[in-house]
């Protein structure tokens, strides 16, 4: 069976623009995001037949770099994802 690229990312959650969410112990809204220049294919957690292409970002907090994918899945509704581990 061919590899499904959406399997590379697991959903963390969906929030309205700016609402708190925890990604690897931090709320990414509180930090400056750096784009990695990469894009990720992800599935909408509530509607898995919907596939979205979102940007991959990094933030550095206390010397630790946190990598995540995030994108606006619908008007002001954001999905956050982390790489499958």
C-alpha positions as CSV (number, residue, x, y, z in Angstrom):
1,X,0.0,0.0,0.0
2,X,1.4,3.5,-0.9
3,X,2.4,5.8,1.9
4,X,-0.3,8.4,2.8
5,X,1.5,11.7,3.6
6,X,-1.3,12.7,6.0
7,X,0.0,9.9,8.3
8,X,3.1,12.0,9.0
9,X,1.2,14.5,11.1
10,X,-1.2,13.9,14.1
11,X,-3.8,16.5,15.2
12,X,-3.2,18.4,18.4
13,X,-6.5,20.2,18.2
14,X,-8.7,22.9,16.6
15,X,-9.2,26.3,18.1
16,X,-10.6,29.7,17.1
17,X,-7.9,32.2,16.0
18,X,-5.9,33.1,19.1
19,X,-7.6,30.7,21.6
20,X,-5.1,28.8,23.8
21,X,-3.9,25.4,22.6
22,X,-0.9,23.4,23.9
23,X,1.6,22.0,21.5
24,X,4.5,20.1,23.1
25,X,3.9,22.1,26.4
26,X,3.6,25.6,24.9
27,X,0.9,27.8,23.5
28,X,2.2,28.7,20.1
29,X,0.1,31.9,19.9
30,X,2.4,33.4,22.5
31,X,5.5,33.1,20.4
32,X,6.9,34.3,17.0
33,X,6.5,31.5,14.5
34,X,9.3,30.8,12.0
35,X,8.2,29.2,8.8
36,X,10.4,26.3,7.8
37,X,9.4,26.7,4.1
38,X,7.8,23.3,4.3
39,X,4.2,22.4,3.8
40,X,2.3,19.4,5.3
41,X,-0.8,17.5,4.2
42,X,-3.1,17.0,7.1
43,X,-6.6,15.7,7.7
44,X,-9.3,17.8,9.4
45,X,-9.8,16.0,12.8
46,X,-13.6,16.3,12.7
47,X,-13.9,15.7,8.9
48,X,-11.2,13.2,8.0
49,X,-12.1,13.2,4.3
50,X,-11.0,16.8,4.1
51,X,-7.3,17.1,3.4
52,X,-5.6,20.5,3.9
53,X,-2.1,21.8,3.0
54,X,-0.7,23.9,5.9
55,X,2.6,25.4,6.7
56,X,5.2,23.9,9.0
57,X,6.5,26.3,11.7
58,X,9.0,26.4,14.5
59,X,9.3,28.3,17.8
60,X,12.2,28.3,20.2
61,X,11.3,28.4,23.9
62,X,13.9,28.2,26.6
63,X,16.4,26.8,24.1
64,X,14.0,24.1,22.9
65,X,12.8,24.2,19.3
66,X,9.2,23.1,18.8
67,X,8.1,22.1,15.3
68,X,4.4,22.0,14.4
69,X,2.1,22.4,11.4
70,X,-0.8,24.9,11.6
71,X,-3.3,26.4,9.2
72,X,-6.7,28.0,9.0
73,X,-9.0,25.1,8.2
74,X,-12.1,27.4,7.9
75,X,-12.7,31.1,8.6
76,X,-10.9,31.8,11.9
77,X,-10.7,28.1,12.8
78,X,-7.1,26.8,13.1
79,X,-5.8,23.3,13.2
80,X,-2.6,22.4,14.9
81,X,-0.6,19.2,14.2
82,X,2.7,17.7,15.3
83,X,4.9,15.2,13.5
84,X,4.0,11.6,14.2
85,X,6.5,10.1,16.6
